[in-house]
Amino acid sequence: MEEDTDYRNRFSSLCYITDHAGFRGTIKSSPRDFVVTEIDERGQLVNKASDELLYEINNILPEPNNYAKKPKLDLHNLSFEGGRNQELGTLARCSDGDQNHQSSSENEDMINDGASKCEEEKADILGSLLDEKTNELLNQFACDVKETWNSKIELVGPSPEFSLGRILDKNQRASLHSAVRQKFPYLITVGKNSEIVVKPNLEYKELCHLVSDEEAFDFFKYLDAKKENSKFTFKPDANKDHRKAVHHFVNKKFGSLVETKSFSELNHSADNPNVVITVKFREKAHKHRKRSHLECQERKVIYTAFTLRKENLEMFEAVGFLAIQLGVIPSDFSYAGLKDKKAITYQAMVVRKVTPERLKNIEKEIEKKRMNVFNIRSVDESLRLGQLKGNHFDIIIRNLKKQINDSAHLKERILEAIETVKIKGFVNYYGPQRFGKGRKVHTDQIGLALLKSEMVKAVKLFLMPEDVDDPVNTAKKYFLQTEDAKGTRSLMPEFKVRERAMLESLHRFGMTEEGCIQAWFSFPHSMRIFYIHAYSSKIWNEAVSYRLATYGSRVVEGDLVCLDGDFSDEHSPNSKVHVVTEEEESANTYTMHQVVLPILGYNIQYPKNKVGQWYREILSRDGLQTCRFKVPALKLNVPGCYRQILKYPHNLSYQLIEGHDTDVKTEDSCITEAGLSLLISFDLDPSCYATVCLREIMKHDV
């Protein structure tokens, strides 16, 4: 069949970046030969039993006097964004004369006389929430901010920033926000997708032009504490114009939160009165905050996190079965990434509107579908796609053989191949899993139809039967012949939740253009956008092959390079992407691992060479020359992003095993393989494919 040929050819025609000979072998002889374990944002494997204890610690805030006992977090993605890049050992300390900026060890001993026990505990909280290195770098960042202000130097460009990394637990983030602002009132903290970023508090700097640094320090601590019925008083001031300026500043900046009043200080002459400005929280604002908090508590949605282990099961099928057992819908589940079918996979998930106890009650039932759940605990929010550090793979490659007409020793070829890819990396193609296993229809074809707003065609492609005699395809064949959505749904197996949901919508709204739009809305947003991403992924694969065939592995004028040194995902903004100049090509300024290609969208730039022209020709070929990568009817916006051409496996290890050590239990029997087998383990960044890495190692389509 033509479709079968296309399916084989679309991956056999991909390029290699290395030139070793490689070897042949078989992967996924059994799901147990291919084990995938998600690596969470803290760098921990999600299948570790110890994670359950760690998450319980993270989600239960201890009493203040227990903070010192709390284990420190190893925070990732630590970075200065303000232009500094100093080694920890060479960081300059704050001057002894600045009492407000002691190092963390000094701060424990030198609490201001007026500080309450609660404030002292805030400092302890900060020390317990951050690891030692992060804590020290935070202190240094704070010192740098004050030193810059004191030097009267006006900074050009954006304010400096310092990232504390991502903190997954909501309560812990709140504690860290408060602890930083209490210790350093001249800094502010901003949340960005669970990440906490620290910046200079420019309002603090502005207030210092009106009052002393000590008063500004205490005032912002007072604001952050938000203690009911508390007051703050500035130092006595006989200058009426100056008092007016302070009143104006406070009311302009914080008028919705506090109010100010002036009082004459006692024991001063009527001719020259000393007046103090008192600040207190507005009663209505405070009550409103309290009421809103209570309302939020009443409306709070239940979220339960867990680790899902599945074996030889398609992920959406697994989610569909879980949804049926728990009485929820598939869109109530969130996850960080998709996982292979023919494998044993471990991944983090969160389900809404289900208690931990309810999830535990279905454990025996889901074991029948080769699924297990563990590390079950309550959390505060859903997961997001991409909210992981990567994946760890443990793989067995069986039936190892040399390439045809290769006279070298097999073990030497294997060693050469692995070491070469460790050094040179692999072409970062999207793997075949991205496009589905269908022979007649691939997910990218559905995505193209959606981009062209061909809703009826997209539905028909989604329900296109394969030449397989099973209940699913029997139902799809019936729909192809009759377009009877109700009858097809009655034939469709219950675990096919997506198909049944679409058929139910089609029965209700009909097979018209508008009916098909409604049918697509039976899918969650993440699933609707998945098909468009599949099309973009296919074009990206073709673009990489064209780029390597045209220019090879050298960086040329017009290439796009990423200027961010830690490019581990596909979300680099345009500001971090640079077009290589002729001079930079001649000087070999950049290396191949910095080169990126755009993933289609409305907010990307194309390379300024033949590759950019190729993109435009492909879009024209597919009828997308005027496409804005927005599908308003389905509420889909595709801004696009960038993806590195090359990637590298991390923490790679391997072991060769003789045949008698590699018994493999298949679905039907236990087979003993002859010859050598290879056990290989490695980590990959998010959105990288182990099968693609193995293809580069073996020089063979796996």
N, C-alpha and C positions, 0 to 999 in steps of 0.2 A: 504493500500500500504506500501511497505517496506520503501519508501522514507519518507512517513509521519511519520512512527514510528521513523525513525532516527532523523527527525526534532524535534519531541517531546522529545526524550530521551537525545539528546546532551545537553539540559539545565536542565532537571529534575534530571540528575545524578550529578550535580555539588554540591560541599560541602558548609557547613556553618562554620563560625568561632565562632558564639555565640551559647548559649544553652537555650535561652528563648523559650517560647511556640509559640509565634507569633499569628497571626489571619489571617482571609481570607477577601478578598475584590476584587473589580473590578477596574482596572485602564483603562484609555483611553476609557471610555464609549462614549466620544465625544472628538474630538481634543481640544476643549476648556477646557477639564479637565487636559490637559498636556501642560503647557506653558514653553518653553525653551528660555532663554535669555542669549546670549553670554556675557562674562565679558572680556573686552579688557585688554591690557597689563597694562593700568593705573589703573585697578581695577574698571572701570566704566561699568555700564550696557549699552549695545549699543542701547537699545530702548529708552533711555532718550532723550527728545527733547532738553535738554540743551547741549547735545553733539555737536549739530550743531554749536552752538555759540562757544564752546570750540575749535572745529576743525578749525573754521574760524580764531580764534585768533592764533592758532598754525601754520596755513599755511600762514598768512600774517605777514611778519616781520615788526614791526613798526619802525619809525624813531628813531635814537639813543636817542633823548631827551624824548621819550615816554617809554623807557624800564622799568623805575621804576614803571609804571602803570600796567605793564603786570602781570597777575596772576601767582603765583608760581606753578610749577608742583609738584605733589606728586610722586616722583620717587620710583619705586619698585626695588626689587632685590638688595638693597644696601648691599655691602659686602666688607670686607677687605680680600684680598687673600695673604697678605704678612706676616701673622702670628700674627697680632695684633687682639685683640678682647676685646676692652675696652668699658665700659659704657661711654656715652657721658658726663655725669657730672664729670667724673674723668680724662678727657683728659687734659694732661699738655699743657700749652700755650708755644709759642715760646719765647725765651729770648728777652728782650728789646733791646739787642745789635744787633740783626739781623734785619737791616732795611728793608731787602728785603722780610721779611715774617711776616707781620702784620696780625692780625685777620681781618675778613671782615669789622668790624666797624672801626678799626683803619685805614684800607686801604683807606676808603673813605676820611679821613681827612689828610692823609700823602702821597699824590701823589708826586713823585719826581719832583723837580723844573723844570727839562727839559722835563717832560712828556707833550704831547700835549693833547688838549681837547679830541681828538679821543681816546687816551689811557685811559683817565679818564672814558669815556663812556664805554670802554671795561670792566672795573671793575664793572660799574653799570649793564652791561648786565649779567655778571656772577651772580651777586646778584639776578637778576630778573628771571634767568632761573632755578636756583636751589632753593629748599626749604631750610629753615633755618638750619635744621639738616644736610642735605647733604653738604651745604656750609661750615658749621663748621667742619665736618669730613674731607672734602677736604683740608681745611686749616691745619688741624692737620696732615694729611698724608704728605702734603708738608713740614711741619716742621720736621716730623720724617725723611724724606729723607735727608734734609740738616744736621740734627743733626748726622745722621749715617755717612754721608760723613765727617763732621767735626771731628768726633771721630776717624777717620782713621781705623775703624773696617772693615775688609773685610767680606762681607756677603757670606755665603755658600748656594748654591742652587739658584733657580730662583729669579729674581728681584721681589720685592713686587708690588702688583697691587691694585688699588682701583676702584671699579665700580660706575659710576654715574647713572647706570640704563639704561633702554631703552628709547630712544627718537624717536617717530615715524616720526616726521616731519623732512624732509631732511634739509630744511633751518635752522631750529632750531638747528639741530645737528652741522651744519657748524658753526653757531654762537658760540655754546658752545665749540667746538674744539678750535676756535680762542681765545675766552675769557680766557680759562684755560691756553693756552700757552703764552698769553700776560701777564697774572698776574704771572704765574709761569714758566718762560722760562726754568727752570731746570727740568721740567716735559714734557713728551710727551703724546699725546692722541691717542688712537687706536680705530677704529671702528670694532665692531664684531656683525653683524646682528642687526643693529640699536642700539646696546649697546655701550656706550662710556666707555673705560677703561683707567685709568690714570696710567702711569708708570714713574720711574725715567729716565731722559734723560742722558744716559751714555756718549754721545758725549759732553754734557755740562761739565760733571765731568772731562772728558779728557782735554778739553780746559782750565779748571781751573788750570791744572798743568803747563800751559804756560803763562796765563795772570791772572789778578786779577779777583776775583769773580764778581766785579762790571762790568768789561769789558765783561766777559762772559754773564752776565745777559743782558746787553744792546745789545750785538751782536745777541743773539738768539731772542730777541724781534724784532730786525731789520729784521732778516731772515723771521720771521713769518709774519710780516706786509706786505712784498713784495710791497713796494711803488715804483712806477715807477720813474726812474731817481734819486732815493735816494742813499746816500752813507753812509758808516760807517767807522770811523777812530779809530784804536787802539791808545793807549797812545804812545808818543814818546819813541823810543827804540834805544840806541846806540850800542847794542850788535848784530853784524851781524849774528852770529850763531843762536841766539835766534829768530831773525826776520825770518831767513830761516825756522826754525821749525814751526813758526806760519803760514808762507806762505804754507808750506807743508801740515799742518793740514787742513787749510781751503780749499785748492784745492783738497785734497784727499777726504774730506767728502762732499763738496758742490760745486765741480768744475763745474758741469753741470749747476749750478744755478748762481754762482757768479764768479768774477775774482778779483784778488788782484794786487795791485801795491804799490811800495815803493816811498816815496817822502822825500827829505831832508827838515827838518824844518828850517825856516828862522831864522836869528840872532844867528846862532851857528857857532863856529869856524870850519874851514876846517879840522883841525887835529882831531877833535872829534865831528863829525856831529851827530845830533839827527835825526833819520829817523822815519817817521810814515808809517804805513801800512793802505792803504785805500781799502775798499771793495765796489764793486758796482755790481748790477745785470747785467748779460750778456744781451745785447740787443736782440740777436737772440732768446735766451731762453724765454725772456719776450714776444716778439712778437709771438712766437710759442704758448705760453700759451694762449695769447689773441685770436689767430686765432682758436685754438682748442676749446676754450670756445664758440666762435661764431658758429663754426660748430656743436657743441653739441646742442646749442640752436635751430639751424635749424632742427636737427634730433630728437629733443625731442619728445618722445611719450606722448600722452595725457592719463592721468589716472584719472578716476572718482571714488571716493569712495561713498558708500551709505550703509544704513541699509536695509536689506531685511526682510520683514515680510511675511511669507507664512503660509497657513493653509491647513492641510491634503494634502500635496503635497510632493512627493519625490524630494529631492534636485536636482538631475541631470535633472529631468523633468523640474523643475523650471528654471534652468540655460539654458536648451535647448530652452525653450519658450522665455526667455529674449533675447537669442542670435538671434533667428529668428526676433523678433520685432526690434532689434537694428542693424541688418545686419552685425553681427560679428559671430565668431565661439565660441563654449563653452570654448576652451582653453584660450580665451581672458579674462575669469573671474578668479579671484583668491579669496581665502577665507581661513579662519584660521582653520575651522573644518567642518565636516559633521553634519547634524542635522536630527532629527527624521522626519518620514513622518506623522504619525497620531498624530499631535500636532500642536500647534501654536508656531512657532519659530521665533526668531529675531537673525540675525547674520550680521556681517560686511562683506562687499564684495568690491572688486575693479574691474572695467572693463577697459580694454585698448581700445584706439582709439575711445572712445565715450565721448562727452562733457557733462557737467552737464545739459545743456539745452536740448540736445537730449534725455537724460534719463528722464527728467521731462515730455517730450512730450508723452511718452508711459504710463504714470501713469494710465489713464483711461482704456486703453486696457488691462493692466495686472491685473487690479482689477477683471476682469471677470474670471481669473484663481486663485482667492483667494490670490493674492499677492499685496503687497504695498511696495513702496520704499520711503525712507525719509532720512534726514541727508545727502543730496546730496552735494558734494563739490569736488573740484579739489585737487589731491594729487600728489606726486612725484614718487611713486613706487607701485608695486603690494603687496599683502599680501602673507604670507607664511603659509603653514600648520603648526599648532602648535603655531601660533603667537597670543595667547590669554592667559588669566590668568585662565580661567575655564568657567563654565556655571552655571547659576542660574535657579532653577526649582521651579515652582508653580504647585502643583499637587493636584487633588481631587481623593480620593479613595472612591468608593461607595459600597453599599451593604455589609457593615462590618458585619462579623460574627466571632464567636469563632471557633477554630479548633474542629474537630469532637471529641466527648467524653471529651471536656474540660469543667470543672465545674466552673472555675473562672469567675469573672465579666469581661465583654468585655472591658470596659473602663480601667480597671486595666491592662489587657493584652496589650492594645495599648500603655499605658504609659510605661510599663515595656519594651516593644520591642524598642520603640524609644530611651529611655534613655540608654539601653544596647548598641545599635549600636553607639550612640554618643560617648560612652566611649571606646568600644572595636573595632569599625570599622566594615568593611565588606570585604569579599574576592573580590579582584579587578578584577573579570572576565571581559572579553569582552562580551558585550551584544549581543543578537540575531540579532540586527540591523547590526552588523558588517558582518554578513554572508548572508544577504539578506533574503527575505521572500519566496523564491522559495521552493517548496516541492521536486522537482526532482533534482535540481542543486543548490548548494550553491556557493558563491563567492570563498570560500577556495578551492573548487575542480578545479575551473578555474586557481587559483593561483598555485596549485600543477602541473597542466599540463604545465603552462608557465615555472616553474622552471625546469621541465624535458625537456624543449624545444619541447614539443609536440604541435606545433602551430595549426595544423588542428584540433586536439582534443579540444584544448582550444576554438577555434572559434565555433565548434559544440556545446560545452557546453554553451557558451554564448548565442547562438541562440536556445537553447533547449526549446520547448514549455511546458507550464504547462497545466494541465487538466482543463482549464478554457476557456469558450466560449466568447472571446472578440476579437476585431480587432488585437490586438498585437499578441496574441497566434494563431490566424488564419493565420497571416502572417508567424509566426515561423513554424507552422505545414506544410505550403506549402513549406518552404525552406527544412525542414527535408525530405520531400518526393521527391523533385525535384532538390535541390541545385541550383535553378534558382535565382541568386542574384538580377538580374534586376527586375524580376517579383515580388519577395518578397519585394523589396524596394517600388514598386508601391502600395503594399498592406499595408505597415507599416505606421501607423499614423505619421503625421508630427512632433509631439512633441517628438517622440522617436529618438532624434538626434543621440545618440551613435549608435543605431542599424542601422539607415539609413546610417550613415557615413561608418560603417563597410561593409554594403552591397554594397555600391557604390565602395569601394576599391576591394571587391571580384569580382564584375562585371568586373572591369578593369583588375585585375591581375590574377583572377582565384582561384580555390579552391586547389591549390598546396601548398606545404610547403612554398615556397617563396611568393606566393600570400597571404597566411595567415599572414606571417610576415608583409607584406605591409599593410594588413588590420588592424593589431594591431597598426600600426603607425598612423592610422586615429584617434586614441585616444591620448590625451595629456599624457605626462610622468606621471603626478600625478594619472591618471586613470589606466595606465598600471601597475604601482607599487602597486596600491590599491589592486589588486587581490592577489599579492604575500604576501602583508601584512595580508590579510585575512587568508591565509593559516598559516602564522606564528602565528596569533592570536589564531587560533583553537588549534595549538600545545601547545601554552602557557597555554590556559585554561586546557587542559588535563594534562599538567605538574604540575600545581598548585594542581589539585585534587589528583594526585599521591603523591605529596610532603606532603600534609596535611594528606592523608590516611596513609602514611608511618611513618611520624615523629610527626604528630599532630602540636600543636601551640607552640612548644619549639624550640629554636635555637640550631642546632646540628653541630657537626664537619663536615666540608665540605660544609656547606651552604655558599651562597654568601650574603654579606651585603654591603649596600651602606654607605660610610663614609661621604657623603655630608649631612649635617643636613637639608638642604632645597631641598629635592628631590621631585619636583612637576611635572616632566615630564618624558619622556622616553629617555633622551639623556645623561645619565651619562656615562662618558668615563670609560675605563677599569681601569684607574689609581685611580678612586674613588670607585672601587669595591674590596672587600677584602674577602679572603677565611677564614672561621672560623676555628680556631685550636682546638685541644682537650682541651688545657688549658683554652681557652676562653669559650668553652662550659661549663666546670666545674665551672668557675667563673661567669657564667651568664653575660658575658660582654655585650652582645647585646640583643636587644628585637626584637620581631617578626615584628614590623613595619619597621625595618631596612632591613629585608630579601628581596632580589630581585631574580627573575629568568630571564634567558636570553630570549630575543625574537630572533629567529633564524637569523643568518647572518654570514658573513665571519670574523668578528672582535669581537667575543664574547668568553668568557670562560664559561665552564659548571661547575656546582657544583661538588665538589670532594667527592661525596657520591653516594648513590643509584640513586639519581635523575639524576646525570650526565650520568650514565649508561642507565637509562630509555630514555633520549634524543637520545642517539646513536641507541638504539633498534628501536625507533619510526622512525628515519630517514631511517634506513635499511628497515623497514616495508613499507615505502612509496617510496622506490627506490631512496633515496637521500643520500645514504651512501658516495658517492663521490662528492656530490653537493658542488660547491664553492660559491653558492648564487650570481652568476652573470649570466645574460642572455645577452651575447654580441649582439645577433641578434636584441634584442629590446632595447639595450643601458640601461639595468637595472643593478644596483649594489645594493646589500642589505647588508650593514655592520652589521646590528643587533644592539641591545641596551638592556636595562634592564628595568624591570617593577616591582614595589613593589607588594608584595602579598596582603598586607592590605592597605586600604585607609579609610579615615574618612570624613563624611559630615561636612561642616562648616556652621556657622550661621543658624543652624537648628531651625525652629519654627513650631508650629502646632496648630490646633484648631479643636475640635470636633463640628459638627453641626447636629442638629436634621433634620429629613427628610424634613420638610416644608421649610427649608432654602436652599435646594439644587436643585432647578429647573435646569435642563440641557437641552439646546437646541440642539437637534440632527439634522442630515441631513434632516429628514423628519417631525419631530414633536417636541413638547415640552412635556417632561415627568417629573412627580414629583416622586422622589425616596422615598421609605419608609425607616425608620430606621436611623441609624447613618451614617454620612459621615465624612471623615477626610481630612482637608486641611493641607497640609504639604509643607513647603518651605525649601530649603537648597541650598548650593553651593557645587560644586564638581570641583576637579582639571581637567585639560585637559585630554581627553581620558578615563574619567571615565563615567560609565553609571548609570543613575538614576534608570532604571529598575533593575539593579543588586543590588543597594543599597536597593531598596524597597523589593526585594526578601529576603535579609538578615533580614530586619525588620519584614516582614510578615511571614517568614518561609513558603513561598508559591510561586510557580512559577507563576509570574504575566504575 
